[in-house]
Amino acid sequence: MNSVLITGATGFIGRYIANLFTEAGWTVVGIGTQPVHNVPNLSQYISLILPNNQLEEIIKSVKPTVCIHCAGKAAVNLSVLEPNADFNASVDVTFQLLNSLRLHAPECKFVYLSSAAVYGNPEILPVSETQSLNPISPYGFHKLICEQLCHEFHKVYGLQTAIARIFSGYGSGLKRQVVWDICYKALTLPELKLHGTGLESRDFIHGQDIAKAIYLISNNNSLQSNIFNLASGNETTIRELSELILWHLNSSIKIEFDGVIPIGNPLNWRADISLINSIGFVPNVSLDDGISSYTQWCLSEVKR
């Protein structure tokens, strides 16, 4: 039976991925920071803060067919404030994981969840995987270093690796970033005050679609340090997103933008997804449907 080891299995994206692989009949082993009694439906769960010396023994025991690396911090603003913490949680952990696989599971496929943050402010939209990389935040720089580690371990040691550059992921379970920020403020404040001009744009992809894409990548016969954009291919301004969220919340509060763009935040994103399309990926969740379900989940969370 195929087995998958998922780091960050209790995180937002990790849960979606774990659920899909479980439904597909895989043996799913998760590593996460949540207590043992508060985990998704996994074959096995290990509560562990990475990097950790126990990782090598875990890999020797599990002997995974695929390892999906979801663990790490995912906040641009915090990476600016605490670059050392972001580096340790990103670069140090990724190196230890790749090196442990090299030593104890060299046939295992390794899928790294990177970010569109490696592009910074793209010169051309839609941005393709071959465009120049110019991160503008510590988070983006550290993701790029981890991508280089994936290339290193493939070229030098022959590990099968793949890189998934996720654009703006969202979905039930996410309590950070712009979609949560708008929903939470709209439900708790008399006015919706946001950073920027409202013309900044993102390419949103639902967690279910991220998991679907990761599953397709994992089932590729041979991974040779491949890079894939994971997105919907659609550009949505933050003002459009705000109006959509307010519509689903049946809210008529005023939207205000302060004109200030925080350090490290890119201006506009839209992805070229032709490469991930070429291996069978088609997004299933429209932004309207995704926001509809997300706002209902957010309502239940805020009312707790």
C-alpha positions in Angstrom: 0.0 0.0 0.0 1.2 3.5 -0.8 2.1 5.6 2.2 2.5 9.4 2.5 4.2 11.4 5.3 2.8 14.9 5.7 4.6 17.5 7.7 2.3 20.2 9.0 -0.6 17.7 8.8 -2.7 19.7 11.3 -2.3 23.0 9.5 -4.8 24.5 7.0 -3.4 23.0 3.8 -2.1 19.8 5.5 -5.6 18.8 6.6 -7.0 19.1 3.1 -4.1 17.0 1.7 -4.4 14.4 4.5 -8.1 14.1 3.9 -7.8 13.5 0.1 -5.0 10.9 0.5 -7.0 9.1 3.2 -10.1 9.0 0.9 -7.8 7.7 -1.9 -6.9 4.7 0.3 -3.3 5.7 1.2 -1.7 5.1 4.6 -1.4 8.7 5.8 1.1 9.5 8.6 1.1 13.1 9.8 3.6 15.2 11.8 2.2 18.3 13.4 2.3 20.5 16.5 -1.2 20.0 17.7 -1.8 17.7 20.8 -2.5 14.1 20.0 -6.2 14.3 20.9 -6.8 17.2 18.4 -5.8 15.7 15.0 -7.5 14.9 11.7 -8.4 11.4 10.7 -4.9 9.9 10.0 -3.5 6.4 10.0 -0.8 7.7 12.4 -0.1 11.0 14.0 3.2 12.3 15.6 3.2 15.5 17.6 6.6 17.0 17.0 8.2 20.4 16.6 10.6 20.4 13.7 13.6 20.3 13.3 13.9 17.4 15.6 16.4 14.5 16.0 13.5 12.0 16.0 12.8 12.7 12.4 15.3 10.1 11.1 13.7 7.4 13.2 10.2 8.3 12.0 11.3 8.1 8.3 13.0 4.8 8.9 9.9 3.4 10.5 7.3 4.8 8.0 9.3 4.3 4.8 7.0 6.7 2.9 6.3 6.5 -0.8 5.7 10.2 -0.9 6.6 13.0 1.6 4.7 16.2 1.4 6.3 19.1 3.2 3.5 21.5 4.4 5.1 22.6 7.7 6.4 26.1 8.2 5.3 29.6 9.0 3.1 31.3 6.5 3.0 35.0 7.4 4.8 37.6 5.4 4.4 40.3 8.1 5.9 38.0 10.8 8.8 37.1 8.6 9.6 40.8 8.3 9.5 41.2 12.1 11.2 37.9 13.0 13.3 36.7 10.0 15.3 34.4 12.2 12.3 32.4 13.3 11.0 32.2 9.8 14.4 31.0 8.5 14.6 28.3 11.2 11.1 27.0 10.6 11.6 27.0 6.8 15.2 26.4 5.7 16.5 24.3 8.7 13.4 22.0 8.7 13.5 21.5 4.9 17.2 20.6 4.9 16.8 18.1 7.7 13.8 16.5 6.0 15.6 16.2 2.6 18.8 14.9 4.2 16.8 12.3 6.3 15.1 11.1 3.1 18.4 10.9 1.3 19.8 8.6 4.1 16.8 6.5 4.9 14.2 6.6 2.1 16.0 7.6 -1.1 13.2 6.3 -3.3 10.6 8.5 -1.6 9.1 11.3 -3.7 9.4 14.7 -2.0 6.8 17.5 -2.7 7.7 20.9 -1.3 4.9 23.5 -0.8 6.5 26.7 -1.8 4.8 30.1 -2.5 4.2 32.7 -5.2 6.2 34.9 -2.8 9.3 33.8 -4.7 8.2 35.9 -7.7 7.8 39.2 -5.7 6.2 41.7 -8.0 6.1 39.9 -11.4 7.1 41.9 -14.4 4.4 40.2 -16.6 1.0 38.7 -15.8 0.2 35.9 -15.9 3.4 34.8 -14.2 4.9 31.5 -15.5 7.3 29.2 -13.7 10.1 30.4 -15.9 9.9 34.1 -15.0 12.7 35.6 -13.0 12.4 35.3 -9.2 12.7 38.4 -7.1 11.3 37.9 -3.5 10.5 41.1 -1.5 10.0 39.5 1.9 12.1 37.2 4.2 9.3 34.7 3.8 9.8 34.7 0.0 13.6 34.6 0.2 13.4 31.6 2.6 11.0 29.8 0.3 13.4 30.3 -2.6 16.3 28.9 -0.5 14.2 25.8 0.2 13.5 25.4 -3.5 17.2 25.5 -4.2 17.6 22.7 -1.6 15.1 20.6 -3.6 17.2 21.2 -6.7 20.4 20.3 -4.8 19.1 17.0 -3.5 17.7 16.0 -6.9 20.8 16.9 -8.9 23.4 15.7 -6.4 21.7 12.8 -4.7 19.0 11.8 -7.2 16.0 12.4 -5.0 12.7 12.8 -6.8 11.5 16.3 -5.9 8.8 18.7 -7.0 8.0 22.3 -6.0 4.4 23.6 -5.8 4.3 27.4 -5.8 0.9 28.1 -4.1 -0.6 31.5 -4.8 -3.4 32.7 -2.5 -4.8 29.6 -0.8 -8.0 29.8 1.3 -10.7 27.6 2.7 -12.4 26.6 5.9 -9.9 26.2 8.7 -7.8 29.3 7.7 -7.7 31.9 10.3 -5.1 34.3 8.8 -4.4 36.2 5.6 -6.6 38.4 3.6 -9.8 36.3 3.3 -10.0 35.7 7.1 -9.0 39.3 7.8 -11.9 40.7 5.7 -14.5 38.2 7.1 -13.5 38.7 10.7 -13.5 42.5 10.5 -16.8 42.5 8.6 -18.4 40.4 11.4 -16.9 42.2 14.4 -16.4 45.9 13.4 -18.7 48.7 12.2 -16.5 49.5 9.2 -14.2 47.4 7.0 -10.8 49.1 7.1 -8.1 47.5 5.0 -4.6 48.2 3.9 -3.7 49.2 0.3 -5.8 50.8 -2.4 -8.1 47.9 -3.2 -6.6 47.6 -6.6 -4.0 45.1 -5.4 -4.9 41.6 -6.8 -4.4 38.0 -6.0 -5.0 34.6 -7.6 -7.1 32.6 -5.1 -7.2 28.8 -5.0 -9.3 26.8 -2.6 -7.7 24.2 -0.2 -9.6 21.4 -1.9 -8.0 22.3 -5.3 -4.6 22.6 -3.7 -4.9 19.0 -2.3 -6.1 17.8 -5.7 -3.1 19.3 -7.5 -0.7 17.9 -4.9 -2.2 14.5 -5.3 -1.6 14.7 -9.1 2.0 15.8 -8.6 2.6 13.0 -6.1 1.4 10.4 -8.6 3.8 11.5 -11.4 6.0 8.6 -12.3 9.2 10.6 -12.1 9.8 13.9 -10.3 12.8 15.7 -11.6 12.8 18.9 -9.5 9.7 20.0 -11.4 8.1 23.3 -10.5 4.3 24.0 -10.7 2.2 27.1 -10.1 -0.9 26.2 -8.0 -3.7 28.8 -8.6 -7.0 29.2 -10.4 -5.5 31.4 -13.2 -7.9 34.2 -12.3 -7.0 37.6 -11.0 -9.2 39.2 -8.3 -8.7 42.6 -6.8 -8.9 43.0 -3.0 -11.9 45.4 -3.5 -13.7 42.7 -5.6 -12.9 40.1 -2.9 -14.2 42.4 -0.2 -17.4 43.1 -2.0 -17.9 39.4 -2.7 -17.4 38.5 1.0 -19.8 41.3 2.1 -22.4 40.0 -0.3 -22.2 36.5 1.1 -22.4 37.9 4.6 -25.4 40.0 3.6 -23.5 43.0 5.0 -23.7 46.6 3.8 -20.9 48.1 5.9 -18.5 50.6 4.3 -15.2 49.6 2.9 -12.2 51.8 3.4 -8.6 51.4 2.1 -5.8 53.3 3.8 -3.5 53.4 0.8 -0.6 51.8 2.7 1.0 48.7 1.3 2.8 46.7 4.1 6.4 45.8 3.6 6.8 42.5 1.7 3.3 42.5 0.1 3.2 42.2 -3.7 0.9 44.3 -5.8 -0.6 42.0 -8.4 -0.7 38.3 -9.0 -2.2 36.1 -11.7 -0.7 32.7 -12.5 -0.1 30.8 -15.7 -1.3 27.3 -14.7 -0.7 25.6 -18.0 2.0 23.3 -16.5 -0.2 21.9 -13.8 -3.1 21.7 -16.3 -0.9 19.5 -18.4 -0.9 16.7 -15.8 -4.7 16.8 -15.5 -5.4 19.6 -13.0 -8.6 21.7 -13.4 -9.8 23.8 -10.5 -13.2 22.6 -9.2 -14.0 25.3 -6.7 -15.0 28.7 -8.1 -14.2 31.8 -6.0 -18.0 32.4 -5.5 -18.6 28.9 -4.2 -15.5 28.9 -2.1 -16.3 32.3 -0.5 -19.8 31.2 0.1 -18.7 28.1 2.2 -15.9 30.1 3.8 -18.2 32.8 5.1 -20.5 30.2 6.6 -17.6 28.6 8.4 -16.3 32.0 9.5 -19.8 32.9 10.9 -19.7 29.7 13.0 -16.2 30.4 14.3 -16.8 34.1 15.3 -20.1 33.2 17.1 -18.3 30.7 19.3 
